[in-house]
Amino acid sequence: MLEGIDDIDWPALTHAYGPAGDIPALLRAAGSPDAARRDPALDELNSSLCHQGSIYPATAAAVPFIARLALEGPGDRLRLMWLLHGAAEGSGPEYREVRRAVAVALPSLLGLAADEDPAVRRAMVWTVAVCEDASLPLLPLLRARLAEERDAEVRADLVTALGLLDVSPETGAARARALLSAPEPPVRRAAATDLLRTAPLPLPPDLVEAALDAHRAAPTDETHHPWPDSYRPLMDRLMDDPDAALRAVTRGLPLAWELTEVWRDRESDVLPWLAAAAVDAPDLCRVATVAAALAGGGPAPWLASHLASDDPSVRVAATLVAVRLRVPGAIALVLRLMDELPEESATLRLTPVSSPGAVVTVTVEVFGAAAEPVVRRIADRPRTEWVDALRDFPALAAGRVDELVRLLPASAGVLAALGPAAGPGAARALRVRAEAGDLAAALALARVTGEERPALEVVQALPDALARRTAAVEVAAELGPRAAQLLPLVEERLKAPGLESRADAAAAIWRVTGRTHDTAPVVAAQLARRSHADRPYYGHQPHLGALRALTAMRLLPAAARTAVEHIAFSPRRVVSSPLCDGTPHPDLAARELARGLLALTG
C-alpha cells in the first residue's frame, strides 16, 4: 500500500516543524488497523503537512501515499480525504506542485465518488473542485454522479462543483436553471447560488427570490466553505447588489449591519431591522452607529423596554441610541441616567472598544449648546470620563479650574481649550507635569501661557530616537512655526517606511514652514494609495488626516484627485472600521471631507 515510500529522501524535505524525516512513520501509523495508533498519526500528518492552511515540500511528496491510504487503508477514509482537500487548497510557494500532485492522484480515487458514506462522497467532490482546471478531465464523472446521486447535500455539492468547473457557461446555466425546480431545497439553493455568481448586476429579482426561498428551506452557514476562490457564497454575492441584500434582510437574513458596512446611504433602510433584532448592549451600539447618520428627531417607542431594562449596560446603550436618534426627551433621559446610575453611566464600556462614559459626552456632541444641562451636571461632578465635554463650554470650565487640575492628565485638553483663561494655577500644574515628561500637559501649557519650550524639551528628552521623531511630528503639527527647531527630527520621519507616517510628517512640516511644493505630494501619495476601488480602506484615521491636511493647504494635487473623487462619490463605503461602538461611521467624515476638498479646489 505504501510501496516506494522509502525511495524518497524525506529528511531533505520540510514540513511545518522542520525536516520531514518523521513522515514515513506517520504514514505507516495512519494505515494501522489500530485506531489508537492511527488517529494520533492522522492528527500529526494534518498538522505537519497542512498547518493552518500552509503547505510544504513534504506535502506534495506525501500526497500519493495519502491517496493510497484513502483508497485501500483500514479506516478514516473521510479524514484522509479532508487531508487531500486541505493540501489541494493550501497556500505557500509549493501550492502548484501540491495541487498537481492531488490532481494526479484523483483518477485513482474515482471510486470514492460512489462511496457508501455521503460525507466521503462530498469530500471527493470538494477535492475535485479545488483542483480547478486540473480537474477538467473529471467533468464527465461529476455529470454522471449528478444523474445518479440521491443524497440532497451531495447533489448540491455536485451542482456547485459543475458550475465552477464547467467549460460551457451556457450548458452550466441551463442545467442550473432546470435545477431551480428540483425537489431538494439544498439543490435549489446551490443552483441559484451558481446562477447568481455569474449573473450581471443588478441581480435579477426572480433569481434573488429563488435563492432566498431555497435558503429559507435549507439554510447553510457559508462562513467556512470548501470551495476554491472562484466560488461566491450566496450572502457575499447578494451584498454586491444593495437592493438584493436589502431584500434578503426583509426576508429575515441577518445582513442589516453588513449592508450598511458595505454600502452608503442605507442607514434608514436597515435601522428598523437592527432595532428589531437588538437584544443587548453591543446590538444597541450598532443601532447607535447607524442612527448617527440620520437626521432623527422622531419618537422611538421600541426603545422603551430597553430603557427600562434591569441590565445597566442595556439601559446605558439604549440611552445612547436615544441620543443618536435625537428622540424627544433624550437629554432628560441622560440626566436621569446620571442620577440613577451615576457609576455605570460613567464607567461602563458597552463593547470592548467603547470609551467609558460615552453616553454623556455624545450628548454634548449631538446636541451642542442644547446639552448645557448635561454639561452643568458634569461641571458639578467632574469625572475623568466626562471631562472633555467641557471643552466647548468655556464659561463652565473656567469656573471649575481647580477641579480640572485635580483631574489631570485627563483634563489637559480642556485646560488647553481654555487658553489663558485657565489661569496661573493651571499653568503651574501643567508645568510640573511637563517637566516630568508629560507631552500632553506641555502642549496644553503652550496654549495656556504661550510657552513652547517645555514641549520642545519633552521631545528632546525622550530616550528613543523613533519616539523623538514621532513626538516631534505631533508637536510640530500643534505648534506650527514655534516648533521650527524640531524640523530636523520631523524631516527624518519623512524617511519612515510607512506611507502614513511620511504623510503625517509632511503635514507637520507644512504647518511649521508653509511649504507645499515638497509636502503636498507626500500627503497626496498617501491618500492616493487604495487597495481596491470596491474595497474599503482599513485603518481609516490616516486617510482622514490626509484629507484634513490637504484641506488646510487648500490644495488637491493631481495624483490624489481620482482617489478623492472616489471617496466623495462612491456608492460603496470607501473607509471602513471594525468598531461597532456607537460612534459615527468614519466613512461619513471621509465623504464630507472629500466633497469639501473638491469644492474648495475646484
Secondary structure, 3 states (H helix, E strand, C coil): CCCCHHHCCHHHCEECCEECCCHHHHHHHHCCCCHHHHHHHHHHHHHHHEECCEECHHHHHHHHHHHHHHHHCCCCHHHHHHHHHHHHCCECCCHHHHHHHHHHHHHHHHHHHHCCCHHHHHHHHHHHHHCHHHHHHHHHHHHHHHHHCCCHHHHHHHHHHHHHHCCCHHHHHHHHHHHCCCCCHHHHHHHHHHHHHHCCCCCCHHHHHHHHHHHHHCCCCCCCCCCCCCCCCHHHHHCCCHHHHHHHHHCCCCCHHHHHHHECCCHHHHHHHHHHHCCCHHHHHHHHHHHCCCCCCCCCHHHHHHHCCCCHHHHHHHHHHHHHCCCCCHHHHHHHHHHHCHHHHHHCCCCCCCCCCHHHHHHHHHHHHHHHHHHHHHHHCCCCCCHHHHCCCHHHHHCCHHHHHHCCCCCHHHHHHHHHHHHHHHHHHHHHHHHCCCHHHHHHHHHHHCCCHHHHHHHHHCCCHHHHHHHHHHHHHHHHHHHHHHHHHHHHHCCCCCHHHHHHHHHHHHHHHCCCCCCHHHHHHHHHCCCECCECECCCHHHHHHHHHHHHHCCCCHHHHHHHHHHHHCCECCECCCCCCCCCCHHHHHHHHHHHHHHHHC
